[in-house]
Amino acid sequence: MLLAVIFDYGGVIRREDREDYAAIDDAHGFPRGALWAAIHDVPEYRLSREGAIDRDAYRAAVRRALAQGTGEGARADAALSALDRYSAALPPVEPEMRALLERLRAAGRVKLALLSNAFRGGTERLRALGVTALFDETIISGDVGVAKPDTTAFVLAATRLGVEPSACLMIDDQPQHVTGAQAAGLRGHLYERTRLAELTERLEAEGAFG
């Protein structure tokens, strides 16, 4: 029986689209994929998500990675500023995901958690945006010191919910995180933003709506 649903944040609850990043690459003369790689593939990414370094140290590492290919720090700064504006313009919760969460809460059949790889202080930032109010538990990697796909992160989420891992469904847009959840004994669902109907069907089949 499904007793809990655990959601990732960026790329699931909140929009984070590679094509949007690629548009910034195009506008600033970087190869497509350069900005996404600089954000997600630098070694400092995991350190920042485990709370070992702060946002400023991580941002400096991203800038170095982005400028490395061109030697133009000013162009890297402009691209990162454009990314900041893009992020600031996004709603903290995608409207269709808010509707899904509200439907799940109204049904009252499953507990809900948010499990996200993010910086230290992320829990408070999401609370200020009203995001945490949609969930029974919010676990931010930088605040707890462990990040996906480490199996400990998924077990922690299940423990916080008071539910056995096998009764939890982890919804994430990153394949390695779905694999990590499954290795921890959870069920997993790889989410794509254009396939919300598929996720809804999965939740219906699992009995999440009653």
JOFENWO-V707189 format. One record per residue. RES is the residue in three letters. PHI is phi in whole degrees, 0 to 359 (none if undefined). PSI is psi in whole degrees, 0 to 359 (NA if undefined). OMEGA is omega in whole degrees, 0 to 359 (none if undefined). Layout:
RES|PHI|PSI|OMEGA  RES|PHI|PSI|OMEGA
//
This chain:
MET|none|136|177  LEU|279|124|182  LEU|242|345|182  ALA|209|146|175  VAL|236|128|183  ILE|245|126|183  PHE|250|141|164  ASP|287|163|179  TYR|263|280|182  GLY|296|125|182  GLY|94|350|178  VAL|233|288|180  ILE|287|322|179  ARG|240|141|182  ARG|298|134|170  GLU|208|99|192  ASP|243|128|179  ARG|302|326|181  GLU|293|327|177  ASP|293|319|176  TYR|296|319|181  ALA|297|327|177  ALA|296|324|176  ILE|291|320|174  ASP|305|310|182  ASP|302|316|185  ALA|292|337|185  HIS|243|13|172  GLY|77|24|176  PHE|260|152|174  PRO|299|145|178  ARG|302|132|182  GLY|98|348|184  ALA|294|315|182  LEU|293|315|179  TRP|302|316|181  ALA|295|319|180  ALA|296|325|180  ILE|286|319|192  HIS|254|341|189  ASP|253|353|179  VAL|291|149|179  PRO|303|329|182  GLU|291|346|179  TYR|301|307|182  ARG|294|321|179  LEU|301|319|180  SER|290|325|181  ARG|282|343|174  GLU|266|1|179  GLY|81|11|183  ALA|280|332|175  ILE|228|160|183  ASP|268|178|183  ARG|299|321|183  ASP|294|317|179  ALA|295|320|178  TYR|294|315|180  ARG|300|320|179  ALA|296|322|179  ALA|293|320|178  VAL|296|317|179  ARG|300|315|179  ARG|299|317|181  ALA|295|319|182  LEU|289|323|182  ALA|281|342|186  GLN|302|320|183  GLY|287|339|185  THR|241|338|186  GLY|72|12|183  GLU|248|94|179  GLY|296|326|182  ALA|295|322|179  ARG|290|323|176  ALA|296|318|178  ASP|299|319|181  ALA|295|320|180  ALA|294|319|179  LEU|292|324|175  SER|295|321|177  ALA|296|322|177  LEU|296|321|177  ASP|300|316|180  ARG|293|319|177  TYR|301|312|182  SER|295|318|182  ALA|295|333|182  ALA|278|347|182  LEU|279|143|172  PRO|292|148|180  PRO|295|338|176  VAL|224|127|177  GLU|299|135|184  PRO|306|319|181  GLU|290|330|177  MET|285|325|175  ARG|299|317|179  ALA|298|320|179  LEU|294|316|179  LEU|298|318|180  GLU|294|324|177  ARG|294|318|178  LEU|296|318|180  ARG|294|321|180  ALA|294|324|180  ALA|291|326|176  GLY|67|21|183  ARG|269|335|184  VAL|228|153|170  LYS|277|154|183  LEU|236|138|176  ALA|223|155|172  LEU|247|126|178  LEU|232|108|189  SER|227|140|169  ASN|278|112|183  ALA|204|173|184  PHE|292|164|169  ARG|304|142|181  GLY|86|1|183  GLY|295|329|180  THR|298|314|180  GLU|293|322|179  ARG|297|318|180  LEU|289|327|176  ARG|296|318|180  ALA|295|332|179  LEU|274|357|180  GLY|83|9|184  VAL|285|317|185  THR|297|336|181  ALA|294|344|180  LEU|276|352|187  PHE|233|156|174  ASP|283|328|179  GLU|218|145|175  THR|233|123|180  ILE|239|114|179  ILE|252|126|189  SER|304|316|182  GLY|295|337|180  ASP|271|341|181  VAL|248|351|174  GLY|82|13|177  VAL|217|137|186  ALA|238|150|171  LYS|300|145|10  PRO|266|17|176  ASP|306|128|182  THR|300|334|180  THR|300|326|181  ALA|296|318|182  PHE|288|321|177  VAL|295|322|178  LEU|300|317|180  ALA|299|314|179  ALA|297|319|180  THR|296|318|179  ARG|299|326|180  LEU|279|346|183  GLY|73|33|185  VAL|231|143|176  GLU|296|141|179  PRO|309|322|183  SER|295|343|179  ALA|261|11|181  CYS|248|142|174  LEU|247|121|177  MET|263|126|180  ILE|249|119|185  ASP|214|155|179  ASP|263|358|180  GLN|252|121|183  PRO|305|321|182  GLN|293|334|178  HIS|282|324|175  VAL|295|318|178  THR|297|318|178  GLY|298|320|178  ALA|297|316|180  GLN|295|324|177  ALA|294|333|178  ALA|275|359|177  GLY|98|3|178  LEU|274|164|167  ARG|279|155|182  GLY|226|148|176  HIS|221|120|177  LEU|277|118|187  TYR|259|139|170  GLU|236|136|188  ARG|301|331|181  THR|273|4|184  ARG|236|46|178  LEU|297|323|180  ALA|300|323|179  GLU|295|319|177  LEU|295|316|180  THR|300|318|178  GLU|297|320|179  ARG|297|316|179  LEU|296|321|177  GLU|297|316|181  ALA|294|330|179  GLU|277|355|178  GLY|83|20|184  ALA|291|338|182  PHE|257|4|179  GLY|97|NA|none
//
